[in-house]
Amino acid sequence: MARIPEDEVERLKREVSVQRLAEARGIKLHRHGADLLGLCPFHDDRNPSLVITPAKNLWHCLGACNAGGTAIDWVMKANGISFRHAVELLREDYLPLAAVPIQPVKHGTVRKLPPPVARDADDRELLLQVVSYYNETLKQSPEAMKYLESRGLKSPEIIDRFRLGFANRTLGYRLPAKNRAAGAEMRGRLQTLGILRESGHEHFNGSLVIPVFNPAGDVMEMYGGRSHRIFARVRRTISICQVSTRACGTKRRWPSRKRSSCVRR
């Protein structure tokens, strides 16, 4: 799994105000010296035990839950989600997220990020949407862009012309959960097309993605390559071959670590 750039994490910790996150949830804060005090939303708090220090943009509960940290930790705690998912939400827009009333914390199943693929799209359009999402992900990843520059690919025109992309696991975060009808349907179709494994993980996770198009603009193949500089030490190539709008049989040959293989429709 590709690592989130440290400077991006630090930017979110610095720019996303914990005070605003708390106030947007309806928590009343009172000044106490350099700190702000309020009722902690993460346990049954009757005496204010939530302490927010605006100068450091940190929070801490002195009561039963004894939780604390940065704005990222707040979002993780409030929504019962992973670090990476919290970062993705904050990258999008943290204020709408902050306005959701806190319920007893449990792992949520409703994705709060807009899905990058449409449920009603046909197979051809679905693959094009995946390619577009990977392309945007690449352009927003400083590490991946730096790697391309080290290989001599410095032109934005080349990236857009060949629709180069980067898979960093976030596609799955933007899909509805698999325990919901829309999520199960979309994930099943992406598995059939070869984008997702049966486990639900992306085949190209941590890879630079190179799509191949026919003259009509249809996605014929997609190759994923990993580099030890920013990905893993294993290099993998997967092909997703021609997708037809008509019904057709499916044959699969999954890739080994030593050679390329192809998923055919």
Beta strands, then each sheet from edge to edge (+ up, - down):
strand 1: 30-32
strand 2: 35-38
strand 3: 50-53
strand 4: 58-61
strand 5: 68-69
strand 6: 165-167
strand 7: 207-213
strand 8: 219-225
strand 9: 238-240
strand 10: 251-252
strand 11: 261-264
sheet 1: 1+ 2- 3+ 4- 5+
sheet 2: 6+ 7- 8+
sheet 3: 9+ 11+ 10-
end
